[in-house]
Amino acid sequence: MGSLLFLTSWAVLLGPITYAKHLLSTPRLPFTAVYFGSIALTLYFAIALHSTLLTLAAALVQLASLLWYLVSYFPMGGTGLRFAARFGTNRVAAWMTD
């Protein structure tokens, strides 16, 4: 429901045709594929397979792609997100080796 409201809110702000073209543009196509694919997988894992673990994994992919989409609108957003991911990875690696 939240994903539908998220997409609908952007479509209302930009206009549905303009937003559809925006989602299918070359720079946004990876987000579109990952986001819609993760929505479909989340529903499939939850409804058809009744797998909590797979549903959680697909939902985390969905959340990560949504974060990627939102951050991409901020200046230096992609660079900041990569820095935060690298820092977080280093912290987890350090924590696991200690």
Backbone as XML, in Angstrom:
<?xml version="1.0"?>
<chain id="A" units="angstrom">
  <residue number="1" name="MET">
    <atom name="N" x="0.827" y="-1.190" z="0.000"/>
    <atom name="CA" x="0.000" y="0.000" z="0.000"/>
    <atom name="C" x="0.878" y="1.263" z="0.000"/>
  </residue>
  <residue number="2" name="GLY">
    <atom name="N" x="1.941" y="1.225" z="0.804"/>
    <atom name="CA" x="2.840" y="2.377" z="0.881"/>
    <atom name="C" x="3.528" y="2.654" z="-0.445"/>
  </residue>
  <residue number="3" name="SER">
    <atom name="N" x="3.919" y="1.598" z="-1.144"/>
    <atom name="CA" x="4.574" y="1.765" z="-2.445"/>
    <atom name="C" x="3.623" y="2.378" z="-3.460"/>
  </residue>
  <residue number="4" name="LEU">
    <atom name="N" x="2.379" y="1.928" z="-3.424"/>
    <atom name="CA" x="1.375" y="2.484" z="-4.330"/>
    <atom name="C" x="1.142" y="3.965" z="-4.041"/>
  </residue>
  <residue number="5" name="LEU">
    <atom name="N" x="1.068" y="4.326" z="-2.769"/>
    <atom name="CA" x="0.881" y="5.735" z="-2.406"/>
    <atom name="C" x="2.101" y="6.574" z="-2.777"/>
  </residue>
  <residue number="6" name="PHE">
    <atom name="N" x="3.304" y="6.014" z="-2.609"/>
    <atom name="CA" x="4.523" y="6.707" z="-2.988"/>
    <atom name="C" x="4.525" y="7.024" z="-4.477"/>
  </residue>
  <residue number="7" name="LEU">
    <atom name="N" x="4.256" y="6.014" z="-5.296"/>
    <atom name="CA" x="4.249" y="6.207" z="-6.747"/>
    <atom name="C" x="3.126" y="7.147" z="-7.185"/>
  </residue>
  <residue number="8" name="THR">
    <atom name="N" x="1.972" y="7.015" z="-6.565"/>
    <atom name="CA" x="0.842" y="7.873" z="-6.911"/>
    <atom name="C" x="1.117" y="9.324" z="-6.553"/>
  </residue>
  <residue number="9" name="SER">
    <atom name="N" x="1.771" y="9.561" z="-5.434"/>
    <atom name="CA" x="2.052" y="10.948" z="-5.033"/>
    <atom name="C" x="2.973" y="11.622" z="-6.042"/>
  </residue>
  <residue number="10" name="TRP">
    <atom name="N" x="3.991" y="10.908" z="-6.525"/>
    <atom name="CA" x="4.875" y="11.486" z="-7.538"/>
    <atom name="C" x="4.131" y="11.694" z="-8.857"/>
  </residue>
  <residue number="11" name="ALA">
    <atom name="N" x="3.252" y="10.760" z="-9.196"/>
    <atom name="CA" x="2.485" y="10.891" z="-10.434"/>
    <atom name="C" x="1.548" y="12.098" z="-10.376"/>
  </residue>
  <residue number="12" name="VAL">
    <atom name="N" x="0.984" y="12.368" z="-9.198"/>
    <atom name="CA" x="0.110" y="13.533" z="-9.050"/>
    <atom name="C" x="0.913" y="14.822" z="-9.170"/>
  </residue>
  <residue number="13" name="LEU">
    <atom name="N" x="2.097" y="14.835" z="-8.569"/>
    <atom name="CA" x="2.919" y="16.043" z="-8.613"/>
    <atom name="C" x="3.434" y="16.342" z="-10.022"/>
  </residue>
  <residue number="14" name="LEU">
    <atom name="N" x="3.877" y="15.312" z="-10.723"/>
    <atom name="CA" x="4.480" y="15.514" z="-12.038"/>
    <atom name="C" x="3.516" y="15.322" z="-13.200"/>
  </residue>
  <residue number="15" name="GLY">
    <atom name="N" x="2.401" y="14.691" z="-12.956"/>
    <atom name="CA" x="1.490" y="14.291" z="-14.020"/>
    <atom name="C" x="1.784" y="12.839" z="-14.368"/>
  </residue>
  <residue number="16" name="PRO">
    <atom name="N" x="0.751" y="12.023" z="-14.567"/>
    <atom name="CA" x="0.977" y="10.588" z="-14.737"/>
    <atom name="C" x="1.795" y="10.228" z="-15.985"/>
  </residue>
  <residue number="17" name="ILE">
    <atom name="N" x="1.554" y="10.887" z="-17.096"/>
    <atom name="CA" x="2.289" y="10.580" z="-18.330"/>
    <atom name="C" x="3.743" y="11.018" z="-18.186"/>
  </residue>
  <residue number="18" name="THR">
    <atom name="N" x="3.966" y="12.207" z="-17.662"/>
    <atom name="CA" x="5.326" y="12.711" z="-17.465"/>
    <atom name="C" x="6.094" y="11.819" z="-16.505"/>
  </residue>
  <residue number="19" name="TYR">
    <atom name="N" x="5.436" y="11.378" z="-15.441"/>
    <atom name="CA" x="6.107" y="10.520" z="-14.467"/>
    <atom name="C" x="6.426" y="9.149" z="-15.056"/>
  </residue>
  <residue number="20" name="ALA">
    <atom name="N" x="5.512" y="8.602" z="-15.841"/>
    <atom name="CA" x="5.778" y="7.313" z="-16.494"/>
    <atom name="C" x="6.976" y="7.429" z="-17.438"/>
  </residue>
  <residue number="21" name="LYS">
    <atom name="N" x="7.038" y="8.523" z="-18.195"/>
    <atom name="CA" x="8.193" y="8.730" z="-19.078"/>
    <atom name="C" x="9.474" y="8.889" z="-18.263"/>
  </residue>
  <residue number="22" name="HIS">
    <atom name="N" x="9.361" y="9.570" z="-17.142"/>
    <atom name="CA" x="10.520" y="9.763" z="-16.258"/>
    <atom name="C" x="11.028" y="8.424" z="-15.721"/>
  </residue>
  <residue number="23" name="LEU">
    <atom name="N" x="10.123" y="7.565" z="-15.284"/>
    <atom name="CA" x="10.522" y="6.268" z="-14.747"/>
    <atom name="C" x="11.150" y="5.370" z="-15.810"/>
  </residue>
  <residue number="24" name="LEU">
    <atom name="N" x="10.736" y="5.545" z="-17.044"/>
    <atom name="CA" x="11.250" y="4.711" z="-18.130"/>
    <atom name="C" x="12.438" y="5.334" z="-18.845"/>
  </residue>
  <residue number="25" name="SER">
    <atom name="N" x="12.885" y="6.513" z="-18.392"/>
    <atom name="CA" x="14.052" y="7.141" z="-19.004"/>
    <atom name="C" x="15.303" y="6.334" z="-18.649"/>
  </residue>
  <residue number="26" name="THR">
    <atom name="N" x="16.326" y="6.477" z="-19.447"/>
    <atom name="CA" x="17.548" y="5.681" z="-19.280"/>
    <atom name="C" x="18.174" y="5.800" z="-17.884"/>
  </residue>
  <residue number="27" name="PRO">
    <atom name="N" x="18.313" y="7.018" z="-17.311"/>
    <atom name="CA" x="18.943" y="7.075" z="-15.977"/>
    <atom name="C" x="18.096" y="6.440" z="-14.872"/>
  </residue>
  <residue number="28" name="ARG">
    <atom name="N" x="16.779" y="6.416" z="-15.030"/>
    <atom name="CA" x="15.894" y="5.896" z="-13.981"/>
    <atom name="C" x="15.488" y="4.444" z="-14.203"/>
  </residue>
  <residue number="29" name="LEU">
    <atom name="N" x="15.836" y="3.875" z="-15.351"/>
    <atom name="CA" x="15.401" y="2.514" z="-15.658"/>
    <atom name="C" x="15.924" y="1.473" z="-14.663"/>
  </residue>
  <residue number="30" name="PRO">
    <atom name="N" x="17.174" y="1.570" z="-14.190"/>
    <atom name="CA" x="17.604" y="0.598" z="-13.172"/>
    <atom name="C" x="16.737" y="0.652" z="-11.903"/>
  </residue>
  <residue number="31" name="PHE">
    <atom name="N" x="16.425" y="1.863" z="-11.439"/>
    <atom name="CA" x="15.553" y="1.989" z="-10.269"/>
    <atom name="C" x="14.202" y="1.351" z="-10.545"/>
  </residue>
  <residue number="32" name="THR">
    <atom name="N" x="13.633" y="1.670" z="-11.698"/>
    <atom name="CA" x="12.305" y="1.165" z="-12.037"/>
    <atom name="C" x="12.287" y="-0.357" z="-12.036"/>
  </residue>
  <residue number="33" name="ALA">
    <atom name="N" x="13.294" y="-0.959" z="-12.656"/>
    <atom name="CA" x="13.350" y="-2.422" z="-12.725"/>
    <atom name="C" x="13.516" y="-3.041" z="-11.337"/>
  </residue>
  <residue number="34" name="VAL">
    <atom name="N" x="14.431" y="-2.502" z="-10.553"/>
    <atom name="CA" x="14.676" y="-3.057" z="-9.216"/>
    <atom name="C" x="13.473" y="-2.835" z="-8.305"/>
  </residue>
  <residue number="35" name="TYR">
    <atom name="N" x="12.911" y="-1.638" z="-8.346"/>
    <atom name="CA" x="11.797" y="-1.325" z="-7.444"/>
    <atom name="C" x="10.559" y="-2.159" z="-7.758"/>
  </residue>
  <residue number="36" name="PHE">
    <atom name="N" x="10.151" y="-2.174" z="-9.027"/>
    <atom name="CA" x="8.960" y="-2.940" z="-9.381"/>
    <atom name="C" x="9.210" y="-4.444" z="-9.255"/>
  </residue>
  <residue number="37" name="GLY">
    <atom name="N" x="10.437" y="-4.874" z="-9.565"/>
    <atom name="CA" x="10.768" y="-6.285" z="-9.377"/>
    <atom name="C" x="10.714" y="-6.689" z="-7.916"/>
  </residue>
  <residue number="38" name="SER">
    <atom name="N" x="11.222" y="-5.831" z="-7.038"/>
    <atom name="CA" x="11.202" y="-6.152" z="-5.610"/>
    <atom name="C" x="9.780" y="-6.123" z="-5.046"/>
  </residue>
  <residue number="39" name="ILE">
    <atom name="N" x="8.935" y="-5.256" z="-5.581"/>
    <atom name="CA" x="7.528" y="-5.254" z="-5.148"/>
    <atom name="C" x="6.879" y="-6.583" z="-5.538"/>
  </residue>
  <residue number="40" name="ALA">
    <atom name="N" x="7.097" y="-7.001" z="-6.793"/>
    <atom name="CA" x="6.517" y="-8.262" z="-7.265"/>
    <atom name="C" x="7.049" y="-9.450" z="-6.450"/>
  </residue>
  <residue number="41" name="LEU">
    <atom name="N" x="8.357" y="-9.462" z="-6.190"/>
    <atom name="CA" x="8.924" y="-10.563" z="-5.406"/>
    <atom name="C" x="8.424" y="-10.562" z="-3.970"/>
  </residue>
  <residue number="42" name="THR">
    <atom name="N" x="8.289" y="-9.382" z="-3.378"/>
    <atom name="CA" x="7.768" y="-9.305" z="-2.012"/>
    <atom name="C" x="6.369" y="-9.913" z="-1.938"/>
  </residue>
  <residue number="43" name="LEU">
    <atom name="N" x="5.527" y="-9.536" z="-2.885"/>
    <atom name="CA" x="4.172" y="-10.086" z="-2.901"/>
    <atom name="C" x="4.174" y="-11.588" z="-3.170"/>
  </residue>
  <residue number="44" name="TYR">
    <atom name="N" x="5.003" y="-12.032" z="-4.099"/>
    <atom name="CA" x="5.068" y="-13.460" z="-4.425"/>
    <atom name="C" x="5.552" y="-14.276" z="-3.223"/>
  </residue>
  <residue number="45" name="PHE">
    <atom name="N" x="6.625" y="-13.811" z="-2.586"/>
    <atom name="CA" x="7.159" y="-14.544" z="-1.439"/>
    <atom name="C" x="6.172" y="-14.562" z="-0.278"/>
  </residue>
  <residue number="46" name="ALA">
    <atom name="N" x="5.448" y="-13.464" z="-0.091"/>
    <atom name="CA" x="4.509" y="-13.381" z="1.037"/>
    <atom name="C" x="3.231" y="-14.174" z="0.774"/>
  </residue>
  <residue number="47" name="ILE">
    <atom name="N" x="2.680" y="-14.043" z="-0.437"/>
    <atom name="CA" x="1.367" y="-14.635" z="-0.715"/>
    <atom name="C" x="1.474" y="-16.077" z="-1.201"/>
  </residue>
  <residue number="48" name="ALA">
    <atom name="N" x="2.373" y="-16.318" z="-2.158"/>
    <atom name="CA" x="2.441" y="-17.649" z="-2.755"/>
    <atom name="C" x="3.305" y="-18.615" z="-1.940"/>
  </residue>
  <residue number="49" name="LEU">
    <atom name="N" x="4.474" y="-18.168" z="-1.510"/>
    <atom name="CA" x="5.394" y="-19.073" z="-0.815"/>
    <atom name="C" x="5.258" y="-19.043" z="0.702"/>
  </residue>
  <residue number="50" name="HIS">
    <atom name="N" x="4.656" y="-18.016" z="1.233"/>
    <atom name="CA" x="4.514" y="-17.854" z="2.691"/>
    <atom name="C" x="5.875" y="-17.947" z="3.389"/>
  </residue>
  <residue number="51" name="SER">
    <atom name="N" x="6.877" y="-17.325" z="2.779"/>
    <atom name="CA" x="8.233" y="-17.360" z="3.320"/>
    <atom name="C" x="8.568" y="-16.014" z="3.957"/>
  </residue>
  <residue number="52" name="THR">
    <atom name="N" x="8.697" y="-16.010" z="5.251"/>
    <atom name="CA" x="9.012" y="-14.779" z="5.968"/>
    <atom name="C" x="10.404" y="-14.279" z="5.618"/>
  </residue>
  <residue number="53" name="LEU">
    <atom name="N" x="11.369" y="-15.175" z="5.551"/>
    <atom name="CA" x="12.747" y="-14.782" z="5.282"/>
    <atom name="C" x="12.896" y="-14.181" z="3.883"/>
  </residue>
  <residue number="54" name="LEU">
    <atom name="N" x="12.317" y="-14.826" z="2.878"/>
    <atom name="CA" x="12.397" y="-14.295" z="1.511"/>
    <atom name="C" x="11.616" y="-12.992" z="1.367"/>
  </residue>
  <residue number="55" name="THR">
    <atom name="N" x="10.496" y="-12.896" z="2.053"/>
    <atom name="CA" x="9.706" y="-11.660" z="2.025"/>
    <atom name="C" x="10.504" y="-10.515" z="2.635"/>
  </residue>
  <residue number="56" name="LEU">
    <atom name="N" x="11.167" y="-10.784" z="3.738"/>
    <atom name="CA" x="11.991" y="-9.769" z="4.384"/>
    <atom name="C" x="13.132" y="-9.333" z="3.469"/>
  </residue>
  <residue number="57" name="ALA">
    <atom name="N" x="13.785" y="-10.276" z="2.816"/>
    <atom name="CA" x="14.884" y="-9.950" z="1.904"/>
    <atom name="C" x="14.401" y="-9.080" z="0.751"/>
  </residue>
  <residue number="58" name="ALA">
    <atom name="N" x="13.277" y="-9.449" z="0.149"/>
    <atom name="CA" x="12.736" y="-8.665" z="-0.962"/>
    <atom name="C" x="12.299" y="-7.280" z="-0.484"/>
  </residue>
  <residue number="59" name="ALA">
    <atom name="N" x="11.738" y="-7.195" z="0.707"/>
    <atom name="CA" x="11.324" y="-5.901" z="1.250"/>
    <atom name="C" x="12.530" y="-5.009" z="1.515"/>
  </residue>
  <residue number="60" name="LEU">
    <atom name="N" x="13.644" y="-5.597" z="1.953"/>
    <atom name="CA" x="14.858" y="-4.810" z="2.171"/>
    <atom name="C" x="15.426" y="-4.290" z="0.852"/>
  </residue>
  <residue number="61" name="VAL">
    <atom name="N" x="15.361" y="-5.101" z="-0.201"/>
    <atom name="CA" x="15.778" y="-4.642" z="-1.530"/>
    <atom name="C" x="14.876" y="-3.497" z="-1.983"/>
  </residue>
  <residue number="62" name="GLN">
    <atom name="N" x="13.597" y="-3.631" z="-1.735"/>
    <atom name="CA" x="12.636" y="-2.581" z="-2.088"/>
    <atom name="C" x="12.956" y="-1.297" z="-1.333"/>
  </residue>
  <residue number="63" name="LEU">
    <atom name="N" x="13.242" y="-1.392" z="-0.066"/>
    <atom name="CA" x="13.576" y="-0.227" z="0.740"/>
    <atom name="C" x="14.879" y="0.420" z="0.267"/>
  </residue>
  <residue number="64" name="ALA">
    <atom name="N" x="15.880" y="-0.394" z="-0.053"/>
    <atom name="CA" x="17.156" y="0.129" z="-0.535"/>
    <atom name="C" x="16.987" y="0.848" z="-1.872"/>
  </residue>
  <residue number="65" name="SER">
    <atom name="N" x="16.189" y="0.292" z="-2.765"/>
    <atom name="CA" x="15.977" y="0.956" z="-4.060"/>
    <atom name="C" x="15.193" y="2.254" z="-3.885"/>
  </residue>
  <residue number="66" name="LEU">
    <atom name="N" x="14.281" y="2.278" z="-2.950"/>
    <atom name="CA" x="13.542" y="3.502" z="-2.671"/>
    <atom name="C" x="14.463" y="4.569" z="-2.094"/>
  </residue>
  <residue number="67" name="LEU">
    <atom name="N" x="15.352" y="4.177" z="-1.207"/>
    <atom name="CA" x="16.329" y="5.113" z="-0.654"/>
    <atom name="C" x="17.240" y="5.650" z="-1.757"/>
  </residue>
  <residue number="68" name="TRP">
    <atom name="N" x="17.670" y="4.770" z="-2.646"/>
    <atom name="CA" x="18.508" y="5.157" z="-3.779"/>
    <atom name="C" x="17.787" y="6.195" z="-4.639"/>
  </residue>
  <residue number="69" name="TYR">
    <atom name="N" x="16.505" y="5.971" z="-4.892"/>
    <atom name="CA" x="15.703" y="6.889" z="-5.701"/>
    <atom name="C" x="15.588" y="8.257" z="-5.025"/>
  </residue>
  <residue number="70" name="LEU">
    <atom name="N" x="15.296" y="8.271" z="-3.748"/>
    <atom name="CA" x="15.126" y="9.540" z="-3.030"/>
    <atom name="C" x="16.436" y="10.305" z="-2.916"/>
  </residue>
  <residue number="71" name="VAL">
    <atom name="N" x="17.512" y="9.606" z="-2.605"/>
    <atom name="CA" x="18.806" y="10.256" z="-2.431"/>
    <atom name="C" x="19.311" y="10.831" z="-3.747"/>
  </residue>
  <residue number="72" name="SER">
    <atom name="N" x="18.948" y="10.230" z="-4.852"/>
    <atom name="CA" x="19.432" y="10.693" z="-6.149"/>
    <atom name="C" x="18.952" y="12.103" z="-6.487"/>
  </residue>
  <residue number="73" name="TYR">
    <atom name="N" x="17.944" y="12.591" z="-5.799"/>
    <atom name="CA" x="17.447" y="13.935" z="-6.053"/>
    <atom name="C" x="18.191" y="15.010" z="-5.273"/>
  </residue>
  <residue number="74" name="PHE">
    <atom name="N" x="18.994" y="14.618" z="-4.294"/>
    <atom name="CA" x="19.753" y="15.585" z="-3.519"/>
    <atom name="C" x="21.100" y="15.840" z="-4.183"/>
  </residue>
  <residue number="75" name="PRO">
    <atom name="N" x="21.599" y="17.074" z="-4.123"/>
    <atom name="CA" x="22.944" y="17.316" z="-4.646"/>
    <atom name="C" x="23.961" y="16.465" z="-3.877"/>
  </residue>
  <residue number="76" name="MET">
    <atom name="N" x="24.840" y="15.851" z="-4.600"/>
    <atom name="CA" x="25.858" y="14.950" z="-4.038"/>
    <atom name="C" x="25.218" y="13.760" z="-3.322"/>
  </residue>
  <residue number="77" name="GLY">
    <atom name="N" x="23.965" y="13.467" z="-3.625"/>
    <atom name="CA" x="23.261" y="12.382" z="-2.942"/>
    <atom name="C" x="23.863" y="11.027" z="-3.208"/>
  </residue>
  <residue number="78" name="GLY">
    <atom name="N" x="24.180" y="10.735" z="-4.475"/>
    <atom name="CA" x="24.770" y="9.443" z="-4.806"/>
    <atom name="C" x="26.131" y="9.254" z="-4.169"/>
  </residue>
  <residue number="79" name="THR">
    <atom name="N" x="26.934" y="10.304" z="-4.172"/>
    <atom name="CA" x="28.262" y="10.244" z="-3.558"/>
    <atom name="C" x="28.140" y="10.028" z="-2.055"/>
  </residue>
  <residue number="80" name="GLY">
    <atom name="N" x="27.220" y="10.744" z="-1.439"/>
    <atom name="CA" x="27.003" y="10.585" z="-0.001"/>
    <atom name="C" x="26.504" y="9.201" z="0.363"/>
  </residue>
  <residue number="81" name="LEU">
    <atom name="N" x="25.622" y="8.656" z="-0.457"/>
    <atom name="CA" x="25.102" y="7.317" z="-0.198"/>
    <atom name="C" x="26.206" y="6.270" z="-0.340"/>
  </residue>
  <residue number="82" name="ARG">
    <atom name="N" x="27.051" y="6.407" z="-1.360"/>
    <atom name="CA" x="28.173" y="5.480" z="-1.523"/>
    <atom name="C" x="29.141" y="5.587" z="-0.343"/>
  </residue>
  <residue number="83" name="PHE">
    <atom name="N" x="29.398" y="6.816" z="0.117"/>
    <atom name="CA" x="30.281" y="7.009" z="1.271"/>
    <atom name="C" x="29.697" y="6.338" z="2.513"/>
  </residue>
  <residue number="84" name="ALA">
    <atom name="N" x="28.404" y="6.545" z="2.750"/>
    <atom name="CA" x="27.751" y="5.952" z="3.921"/>
    <atom name="C" x="27.765" y="4.426" z="3.839"/>
  </residue>
  <residue number="85" name="ALA">
    <atom name="N" x="27.538" y="3.886" z="2.643"/>
    <atom name="CA" x="27.555" y="2.433" z="2.480"/>
    <atom name="C" x="28.957" y="1.880" z="2.711"/>
  </residue>
  <residue number="86" name="ARG">
    <atom name="N" x="29.977" y="2.556" z="2.188"/>
    <atom name="CA" x="31.358" y="2.114" z="2.380"/>
    <atom name="C" x="31.733" y="2.193" z="3.867"/>
  </residue>
  <residue number="87" name="PHE">
    <atom name="N" x="31.340" y="3.277" z="4.521"/>
    <atom name="CA" x="31.632" y="3.434" z="5.947"/>
    <atom name="C" x="30.933" y="2.338" z="6.755"/>
  </residue>
  <residue number="88" name="GLY">
    <atom name="N" x="29.667" y="2.103" z="6.443"/>
    <atom name="CA" x="28.917" y="1.072" z="7.154"/>
    <atom name="C" x="29.507" y="-0.311" z="6.940"/>
  </residue>
  <residue number="89" name="THR">
    <atom name="N" x="29.926" y="-0.589" z="5.721"/>
    <atom name="CA" x="30.549" y="-1.880" z="5.420"/>
    <atom name="C" x="31.847" y="-2.046" z="6.192"/>
  </residue>
  <residue number="90" name="ASN">
    <atom name="N" x="32.644" y="-0.994" z="6.234"/>
    <atom name="CA" x="33.901" y="-1.053" z="6.994"/>
    <atom name="C" x="33.651" y="-1.261" z="8.482"/>
  </residue>
  <residue number="91" name="ARG">
    <atom name="N" x="32.629" y="-0.612" z="9.017"/>
    <atom name="CA" x="32.314" y="-0.764" z="10.438"/>
    <atom name="C" x="31.864" y="-2.195" z="10.740"/>
  </residue>
  <residue number="92" name="VAL">
    <atom name="N" x="31.022" y="-2.743" z="9.886"/>
    <atom name="CA" x="30.551" y="-4.120" z="10.098"/>
    <atom name="C" x="31.713" y="-5.094" z="9.981"/>
  </residue>
  <residue number="93" name="ALA">
    <atom name="N" x="32.578" y="-4.880" z="8.985"/>
    <atom name="CA" x="33.743" y="-5.753" z="8.816"/>
    <atom name="C" x="34.654" y="-5.670" z="10.041"/>
  </residue>
  <residue number="94" name="ALA">
    <atom name="N" x="34.872" y="-4.474" z="10.567"/>
    <atom name="CA" x="35.713" y="-4.306" z="11.757"/>
    <atom name="C" x="35.062" y="-4.969" z="12.967"/>
  </residue>
  <residue number="95" name="TRP">
    <atom name="N" x="33.769" y="-4.858" z="13.072"/>
    <atom name="CA" x="33.044" y="-5.447" z="14.192"/>
    <atom name="C" x="33.117" y="-6.980" z="14.141"/>
  </residue>
  <residue number="96" name="MET">
    <atom name="N" x="33.059" y="-7.528" z="12.933"/>
    <atom name="CA" x="33.067" y="-8.990" z="12.790"/>
    <atom name="C" x="34.462" y="-9.579" z="13.022"/>
  </residue>
  <residue number="97" name="THR">
    <atom name="N" x="35.501" y="-8.789" z="12.759"/>
    <atom name="CA" x="36.851" y="-9.325" z="12.947"/>
    <atom name="C" x="37.359" y="-9.130" z="14.379"/>
  </residue>
  <residue number="98" name="ASP">
    <atom name="N" x="36.720" y="-8.280" z="15.157"/>
    <atom name="CA" x="37.152" y="-8.062" z="16.546"/>
    <atom name="C" x="36.664" y="-9.137" z="17.456"/>
  </residue>
</chain>
